[in-house]
Amino acid sequence: MPAPYVVRSPGPTQDTLGAQHDQDLIQIEGAETYDSTGELLLTTVSVAGGPGYPANFVQVIDGWAEQSHSVRPVEETFPRDVTQEQSEQESQQEMVSSQETATVAALTELGYEVPATLTIQGAAQGTGAEGVVEAGDVITTVNGKDVVTYQDLIDELATVTPGDDVVLGVERGGETEDLTITTQEADGKAILGVFIDPAFDLPIDVKIQIEDIGGPSAGTMFALGIIDRLTPEDEANGEVIAGTGTMSVEGDVGPIGGIQQKLYGALRDGASWFLAPEANCAEVVGNVPEGLHVVKVSTLDEARDAMVAIGEGKGESLPTCTP
């Protein structure tokens, strides 16, 4: 008999430095790659319940009994009218997007220039860009400085005080225009208040071959795997390091769901260390299985530094989720 609950349990892990079906999970062409003696495990959550996969009451009772599981009403987890096909499609789209953003973030971290065409899709309501930009505008400059990469845009906006005007150069209908936009404040930084669809021209070819896993939460471990494969030094250095977290083009590590299940899955599959998004720390405290060391990270730079420190035997000095 179907139960109106969703049961989450520790899912399988996958080594981003390893192989799947006899093929490297991360495949790189156009640059020299290097082997690693360590493992970088992306972590997942197994889900029983939801569109197309109803849980039964045995699974629910087992879920209540296991510390590594969670049980929630279906309506708290999935929108009421979402179908199985829609849920799977969204999850797969998130996975594809996470692979691209992780690749861009990793290459940028390594010093590669990643050219991008930054096309504006529209402006957020109530911002200084509303009524100024048009869908289809392509950003070319900020305050007279060329914008060739996404990082160029970030770097230029970092010099602007929130609330100040910027002159945004765009291509519109085959012509160049200068638009004056009053910036907005978000997390203490100046933003344009526009929605951007970036198209990246990767300097090397990076493909991630993975099956049966969806969602955006593997981004951080994908990025670390790419970095380790392209770095002569064996940065993981024999350690088994698990982790999770979305990854933005800017290199920010974002929060994810199912952190408790991922912690237990990491320990089960041999990890001693776990990189957790700082934004998930409240869910980490009190739920760390014995034998697993959790390190909080908020950027790719911090995650890489943590990987190197763990590989050098200095992991005990890294920041944790506990005060």
N, C-alpha and C positions, 0 to 999 in steps of 0.2 A: 504494500500500500504506500503510495507516495506521501512524503512528509513535506510540509510547507517551510522547509529550512534549507539553508546552504551550509554544508560542512566543509571546512577548509582543513587540510592536513599537509604535512611536509611533502613537497613534490620532488622530482628528480633534480639533480644538479648536472651541470655540463661544464667541462673544462674548456675555457675559451682558448687555451694554448694547445688543446688536444685535437682529436679527430672525431668525425661522425661518419659512419659508413666508409671507413678507410680514406676519408678525405679530410684535410685540415679544416677545422671549423672556420678559421680566419685564413683566407687565401689572398696573397699580395703579389702583384706583378708590377715591375717598374722600379723596384728598389730592393736592395739586399736585405734579406731577413736572417734572423738568428734563432737558434734553438734555446729552449729554457728548460731547466731542471725542475722548476716549480709548477704549481697548478693554480689557475685563477678560476674559481668555480662561480658561475652564475647560478642563482638559486631560484626555485619556482614553488608554486603552491598548487596542490591537487585540489580540485573542487568537485564535490558531489552536491547536486542540486542546481536549480536554475533552469533557464530555457532549454528544453529538450533532454535534460539530464536530471530528472527528479531524484532526490535522495529518498532512501527508505528509513524506517524508524530504527532499524538496527544500526545503520550508519550514524544516525543522530544520537542514539544512546552511547555508542562508542565514542563519538565526538565529545560528548559532555564529560566522559570519564578520562579522556586523555589531555594532559597539560599542553601537548604540542598541537592540539586541534582547537578550532573555534566553531561555534554553531550560532548562526544568525538567521532571523526570518528572511525568507526570499525577498520580500518587498524592501528590505533594508540594503540589499545587495544589487538587485537588478531592477531597472525600470519595469513597470507593470506590463507594458505592451511590447517589450522587446522579444523578438524571436531568436531561436537558436542560430539561424543563419546570420542575422544581424549582429548578434553578440560575437560570433566567430570572425565575421568580416572586420568588425571594429578592432578586435584583438590583433588580427593579422596586420592591419594597416598600422597600428601602433608599433608593432614589431619592426616593420619595414622602415618606418620613420626613425625609430630609435637606432637602427643600424647606420642610417645616413648621418644623423646628428652626432653619434659616437665617433664615426670616422672623421668627420670634420673637426670635432673637438680634439681628437687624438693627434691628427696631423698638425693642427694649429699649436698644440702643446709642444710638439717636437720641432717647431720652427718652420714648418712648411707654409708657403703662401697658398691659400685655397681661394682662387678667384670665384666670385659669385655675382650673379645677376639678381638684384634685389627689387622685386616687383611689388608695388603697393596694391593691396587688395581693397583697402578702404581705411576709414578713420574711426576710432572709438568715439562714441557719442559724448558730447560735452567737452572734447579736447580742443586744443588750439589748431589741430590738423583738420578738424571737421569743416567742410566747405572750402578747404584750401587744396587738399590733394584730391586726385581722382584715381579710380581703379585703373590699373594699367600703367601708372607712372613708374618709371624705373629710376631709382636713386643713383646719382652719379657723383655728387659732392655734398659735403657738409661744411658750411662756412668757408667755402673755397678750397677745401682739402679733398683730393680725389678719394672716392670710395670704390676700391677694387675688390675688397674682401668683406665678409661680414664683420670680421674683427676690426677693420678700418672704421666701420660705422660705430661699433662699441667704443673704440678708443677715442674717437672725436666727441661723442656724446659724454664721455667721462670727464671732459674738460669744461663742460657746460654746467652752470648753476641752474638747478631746477627752477622753472619760471621764466628764465631768460629766453629771448628769441634766438632762433638759428635760421640761417639761410640754407634751404635744402635745394640743391640742384637736381633736376629730374629731366628725363627724356619723356616727352609727351607728343604722340602723333608725329614722330620723326623730327621734332624740334626740341631745343633745350630751353628750359624755363627755370628761373630762380623763385622759390616760394619761401615766404617768411612765416615761420611757425613758432608759436609760443609753446615751449616745452612743458611737460607735466612732471610731477614728482612721483617716483615709485621706489620704495625701499631706500630713500635718500639719494636716488640717482635721477638724472634728467632722462626723460623718454619722449619720443615723438608723438605717441598716441596713435600709431598707425599699425595696421596688420600687414605683415610682409610675407611674401611667398618667395623664399630664396631658391635659386637654381645654382648648384655648385659645380665647378669644373675641377674635379679632383686631380692633383698632380701625379698621383700614382693610382693604380687600380686595386681597390680593396673590395673583396666579396666575403660575405659571412654566410656560411652554409649551415642552416639549422632547421630542424623540423619539429613539429608538434609542440612548439612553444610560442605563445603570443604575448601581447602587452608590451609596455615600454620600459619595464623595470630592469632589463638587462643592460641598459645603455652604459652604465659606469663600468661594468666588467668587460663589455665589448671594447670600450676605449682603452682600458688598461691592457687588454690582450693585444690590441694593435700596437700600443706603445712598446710593450715587451718584445714583440716580434720584430720591431724595427730598431731596437736598441742593442748595440753590441754587448753591453753588460747584461748579465743574467740577473735582472732586478728582483725577480721573485726568489731566486737562489735556493731552490729546493723546498721552499715552504708551500703549504697548501692554504691558500687564502681565498675565502669565499666573500661574497658581498652582493649588494643590490643597490638600486637607485637609478632613477631616470637621469639622462644626460642631455643638457642643452647645448646648442651650438656655441654658446659663450663659455661652456665648461662648468656649468653649475650642476651639482648633484641634487636631484629632487626627491621628494618623498614617494613612497610606494605603499601598496597594501600587503597584508600577510606577513609582516616582518617576523612575528613570533614563529610561524611555521617555517620560514626560511632559516631562522637560527637553528632550529632542530634538524632540518634537512642538511645543513652545512656540517654540523657535528657528526651526524650519522655517516656522512660520506668522507670523513677524514680531515676536515678543516680544523685548524687550531685557532685561526684568526678570521674575523668577520668585519668587513667594512660596511657600516650602516649610515644612511643619510642622517645628518644631524636633526633634520625635521621629524624623524621617526623616533627620536630618543625617548620620548615619554612612553612609547609602547615597548621599548627595549628594556627599560628599567624593571626589574622584577621578573623578567621572562627569559633570562639568559641561561641556557643549560650549562651545567658544570663541565668545565674543560674547554669552553669556548671563550676567547678574548674578543671583545667588541671594541672597534675603533670608530669614532664618529668622524665623518667627513662632510664637507659642504661644497667642495670644488674638486675638479679633476686634478688640479695641482696638489691639493691635500691628499687625495687618494693615491696619487703616484708617490708622493713623499712617504706615505704610510707603507706602501708596498716595498719601497726601497729599505726603509727602516726595519721592517719585519725581516726582509731578506738578509740584513746585516746583523740580525740578532738584537736589535734595539727597540723592539715593539713595545716593551713594557713602559716606555716613556711617552707613548702616544696618547692623545686625549681620548677619553671614554665618555659614555653617556651619563655616568654618575658624577655628581659634584666632587 
